[in-house]
């Protein structure tokens, strides 16, 4: 299969490209720089020059492929609303050239879009408008009615390996700065997690086998209490773990305070059964301990 991949040099995307190439697929990756182009070529892929806001490049890549995996997203979080709008335009452009083809289109979203339900979220749950990347998720799911084998992989907030820990890395940075690893209240709110290699494998399984209109939860651990995450960070960094009241969260965490308070228990059981996905790599707390154990 010839596969067009956006974000193919990123944290997860680089492993997606690696696995696709190993499986014998021909990979065309979107490259916005000479460095990105070289990384793709070193991985055994070819490159299409362009950026995530280059609509014509996206259409060319998608029209030349037998399937698409869209992982690219603007990293300028200071302009997050613009990044979200850019992502919606990107999936609409890709979808427009795939309509009626029956080809697979795998998009990326996040489990945080189904936070605060008061129960464990499943693949059947839909995020409300206004949550991160929910609109692009809905666009791609809707393509199933237009002859596209569309699916969405919703990533846990903590996609990790030994060097990076997703949103938990933000907590680590704040703990280093403040000299205390904090959690809010009892720290009972939870975040799910998944190792980056397990997440990358799920994207490849979705490309090959996901039915049209499928939501998939890339979740290996359904919910790790924030207190346990903070305590693991504190132990690793040699700083105390401490509860802070909710009214002090903004002052302590800054713009990250809202995320630190989110409760996002999420199941990936349907995804595992549907695609035979079986996460096998290290847990989040193991990776946190391993990273700082090297210092």
C-alpha positions as CSV (number, residue, x, y, z in Angstrom):
1,X,0.0,0.0,0.0
2,X,1.2,3.5,-0.7
3,X,0.5,5.6,2.4
4,X,0.6,9.3,2.8
5,X,1.6,10.4,6.4
6,X,1.5,13.8,7.9
7,X,3.6,14.3,11.1
8,X,5.8,11.5,10.0
9,X,8.9,12.8,11.7
10,X,7.2,13.5,15.0
11,X,7.2,11.7,18.4
12,X,4.6,9.1,17.3
13,X,4.7,9.6,13.5
14,X,8.4,8.6,13.2
15,X,7.5,5.2,14.7
16,X,4.4,4.9,12.4
17,X,6.6,5.5,9.4
18,X,9.2,3.0,10.7
19,X,6.6,0.2,11.2
20,X,4.9,0.9,7.8
21,X,8.2,0.6,6.0
22,X,9.1,-2.6,7.9
23,X,5.7,-4.1,6.8
24,X,6.5,-3.3,3.2
25,X,4.3,-0.3,2.6
26,X,5.5,2.6,0.5
27,X,5.4,5.7,2.6
28,X,5.2,9.3,1.4
29,X,5.7,11.8,4.2
30,X,4.9,15.5,4.4
31,X,8.1,17.4,5.0
32,X,8.2,21.1,5.8
33,X,12.0,21.4,5.9
34,X,15.2,19.9,4.6
35,X,15.8,18.3,7.9
36,X,12.3,16.6,7.9
37,X,12.8,15.4,4.3
38,X,16.2,13.8,5.2
39,X,14.7,12.1,8.3
40,X,12.0,10.6,6.1
41,X,14.5,9.4,3.5
42,X,16.7,7.9,6.3
43,X,13.6,6.0,7.5
44,X,13.0,4.5,4.0
45,X,10.2,6.8,3.0
46,X,9.9,9.5,0.3
47,X,9.0,13.1,1.0
48,X,6.5,15.6,-0.3
49,X,7.5,19.2,0.5
50,X,4.8,21.2,2.2
51,X,3.3,22.1,5.6
52,X,0.1,21.3,7.4
53,X,-1.5,24.5,6.2
54,X,-0.6,23.8,2.6
55,X,-3.9,22.6,1.3
56,X,-2.8,21.8,-2.2
57,X,0.2,19.7,-0.9
58,X,-2.2,17.8,1.3
59,X,-4.5,17.1,-1.6
60,X,-1.6,16.0,-3.8
61,X,-0.3,13.6,-1.2
62,X,-3.8,12.1,-0.4
63,X,-4.7,11.7,-4.1
64,X,-1.5,9.9,-4.8
65,X,-2.0,7.4,-2.0
66,X,-3.9,4.2,-1.2
67,X,-4.4,5.4,2.4
68,X,-3.7,8.4,4.7
69,X,-2.6,8.7,8.3
70,X,-2.9,12.3,9.6
71,X,-0.7,13.0,12.7
72,X,0.5,16.5,11.8
73,X,-0.5,19.3,14.1
74,X,0.9,22.8,14.7
75,X,3.2,22.9,17.7
76,X,2.6,26.6,18.3
77,X,0.4,26.2,21.4
78,X,0.5,29.9,22.0
79,X,-1.9,30.1,19.0
80,X,-3.9,27.0,19.8
81,X,-7.2,28.1,18.3
82,X,-5.4,28.8,15.0
83,X,-3.8,25.3,15.1
84,X,-7.2,23.7,15.7
85,X,-8.7,25.6,12.8
86,X,-5.8,24.6,10.6
87,X,-6.3,21.0,11.5
88,X,-9.9,21.1,10.6
89,X,-9.0,22.6,7.2
90,X,-6.4,19.9,6.7
91,X,-8.8,17.0,7.3
92,X,-11.4,18.5,5.1
93,X,-8.9,18.9,2.3
94,X,-7.7,15.3,2.6
95,X,-11.2,14.0,2.9
96,X,-12.3,15.8,-0.2
97,X,-10.0,13.9,-2.4
98,X,-10.7,10.5,-0.8
99,X,-14.5,10.7,-1.0
100,X,-16.0,7.6,-2.8
101,X,-12.6,5.8,-3.0
102,X,-13.1,3.4,-0.1
103,X,-9.5,4.2,0.9
104,X,-8.5,4.3,4.6
105,X,-8.1,7.7,6.4
106,X,-6.8,7.6,9.9
107,X,-7.0,10.9,11.9
108,X,-5.7,11.8,15.3
109,X,-7.6,13.2,18.3
110,X,-7.4,12.9,22.1
111,X,-9.2,11.2,24.9
112,X,-9.3,14.6,26.7
113,X,-12.2,15.4,24.4
114,X,-14.4,13.1,26.5
115,X,-13.3,14.3,29.9
116,X,-15.6,14.8,32.9
117,X,-18.3,12.3,32.2
118,X,-18.3,11.0,35.8
119,X,-17.5,7.5,34.5
120,X,-15.1,5.7,32.3
121,X,-15.3,6.9,28.7
122,X,-15.5,4.4,25.9
123,X,-15.1,4.5,22.1
124,X,-18.9,5.2,21.8
125,X,-18.6,8.5,23.6
126,X,-18.5,11.7,21.6
127,X,-16.8,14.8,22.8
128,X,-18.7,18.1,23.1
129,X,-18.0,21.0,20.8
130,X,-15.2,23.2,22.0
131,X,-13.0,20.4,23.4
132,X,-9.6,19.9,21.7
133,X,-9.8,18.5,18.2
134,X,-13.4,17.2,18.5
135,X,-14.5,19.0,15.4
136,X,-11.8,17.4,13.2
137,X,-12.7,14.0,14.7
138,X,-16.4,14.5,13.7
139,X,-15.4,15.5,10.2
140,X,-13.4,12.4,9.7
141,X,-16.0,10.1,11.2
142,X,-18.6,11.7,8.9
143,X,-16.5,10.7,5.9
144,X,-17.6,7.1,6.4
145,X,-20.9,8.1,4.9
146,X,-19.1,9.5,1.8
147,X,-17.2,6.3,0.8
148,X,-14.1,6.7,3.0
149,X,-12.9,4.0,5.4
150,X,-12.3,6.6,8.0
151,X,-11.2,6.1,11.6
152,X,-9.9,8.3,14.5
153,X,-7.2,7.3,17.0
154,X,-7.8,9.1,20.2
155,X,-4.5,9.4,22.1
156,X,-4.2,9.3,25.9
157,X,-2.8,12.6,27.3
158,X,0.3,10.8,28.5
159,X,1.9,9.3,25.4
160,X,5.3,8.3,26.8
161,X,8.6,6.6,26.4
162,X,11.6,6.9,28.7
163,X,12.5,10.4,27.5
164,X,9.1,12.1,27.2
165,X,5.9,11.6,29.1
166,X,3.2,13.6,27.3
167,X,1.3,16.0,29.6
168,X,3.2,14.5,32.6
169,X,6.3,16.1,31.3
170,X,4.6,19.5,31.9
171,X,4.1,18.5,35.5
172,X,7.8,17.5,35.7
173,X,8.9,20.9,34.5
174,X,6.7,22.7,37.0
175,X,7.9,20.5,39.8
176,X,11.5,21.3,38.9
177,X,10.7,25.0,38.8
178,X,8.7,25.1,42.0
179,X,10.6,22.6,44.1
180,X,7.4,20.6,44.8
181,X,5.4,18.1,42.8
182,X,1.8,19.1,43.3
183,X,-1.6,17.6,42.8
184,X,-5.0,19.2,43.3
185,X,-7.0,18.2,46.4
186,X,-6.9,14.5,46.9
187,X,-5.4,13.9,43.5
188,X,-8.1,11.4,42.7
189,X,-8.6,12.7,39.1
190,X,-7.0,10.4,36.6
191,X,-5.2,10.5,33.3
192,X,-4.9,7.5,30.9
193,X,-1.5,6.7,29.3
194,X,0.0,4.7,26.4
195,X,3.6,4.0,25.3
196,X,4.5,5.7,22.0
197,X,5.3,2.4,20.4
198,X,2.0,0.9,21.3
199,X,0.2,4.0,20.0
200,X,2.2,3.9,16.7
201,X,1.2,0.3,16.2
202,X,-2.4,1.1,16.7
203,X,-2.3,3.7,13.9
204,X,-0.9,1.0,11.6
205,X,-3.6,-1.5,12.6
206,X,-6.2,1.2,12.0
207,X,-4.9,1.8,8.5
208,X,-5.0,-1.8,7.6
209,X,-8.2,-3.0,9.3
210,X,-10.4,-0.4,11.1
211,X,-14.0,-0.4,9.8
212,X,-15.4,2.9,8.4
213,X,-16.5,5.4,11.0
214,X,-14.5,3.9,13.9
215,X,-13.3,5.7,17.0
216,X,-10.3,4.0,18.6
217,X,-8.9,4.7,22.1
218,X,-5.1,4.5,22.3
219,X,-5.2,3.7,26.0
220,X,-3.0,1.1,27.7
221,X,-3.6,2.3,31.3
222,X,-7.2,3.5,31.8
223,X,-6.5,6.0,34.5
224,X,-3.6,6.8,36.8
225,X,-4.5,9.0,39.8
226,X,-2.8,12.4,39.7
227,X,-1.5,11.8,43.2
228,X,0.4,8.7,42.0
229,X,1.8,10.6,39.1
230,X,2.9,13.5,41.3
231,X,4.4,11.2,43.9
232,X,6.4,9.3,41.2
233,X,7.7,12.7,39.8
234,X,8.5,13.9,43.3
235,X,10.4,10.7,44.1
236,X,12.3,10.8,40.8
237,X,13.3,14.4,41.2
238,X,13.9,14.3,44.9
239,X,11.3,16.9,45.7
240,X,8.2,16.5,48.0
241,X,4.8,15.7,46.6
242,X,2.1,18.0,48.0
243,X,-1.6,18.6,47.7
244,X,-2.7,22.1,46.9
245,X,-6.3,23.4,47.1
246,X,-8.2,23.9,43.8
247,X,-8.2,27.7,44.3
248,X,-4.4,27.7,44.2
249,X,-4.1,25.6,41.1
250,X,-3.9,28.5,38.6
251,X,-1.2,30.2,40.6
252,X,0.8,27.1,40.9
253,X,0.3,25.5,37.5
254,X,-0.3,28.6,35.4
255,X,-2.1,27.9,32.1
256,X,-1.7,24.2,32.8
257,X,-4.0,24.4,35.8
258,X,-7.2,23.4,33.9
259,X,-5.5,20.3,32.4
260,X,-4.0,19.3,35.8
261,X,-7.6,19.1,37.2
262,X,-9.1,17.1,34.3
263,X,-10.6,13.7,35.1
264,X,-10.3,11.4,32.1
265,X,-10.8,7.7,32.9
266,X,-10.9,6.0,29.5
267,X,-11.2,2.4,28.3
268,X,-9.6,1.0,25.2
269,X,-11.3,-2.4,25.5
270,X,-13.4,-2.1,22.3
271,X,-10.3,-1.1,20.4
272,X,-8.3,-4.1,21.7
273,X,-11.1,-6.5,20.8
274,X,-11.8,-5.0,17.4
275,X,-8.2,-4.8,16.1
276,X,-6.4,-7.3,18.3
277,X,-4.3,-4.4,19.7
278,X,-2.3,-5.5,22.8
279,X,-0.1,-2.9,24.4
280,X,3.1,-4.5,25.7
281,X,5.5,-1.7,26.6
282,X,6.4,0.1,29.8
283,X,3.9,1.9,32.0
284,X,4.0,5.7,32.5
285,X,5.3,5.4,36.1
286,X,8.0,3.0,35.0
287,X,9.2,5.4,32.3
288,X,9.2,8.3,34.7
289,X,11.3,6.3,37.2
290,X,13.7,5.1,34.5
291,X,14.4,8.5,33.0
292,X,15.3,10.1,36.3
293,X,17.0,7.0,37.5
294,X,19.7,7.7,34.9
295,X,20.6,11.0,36.4
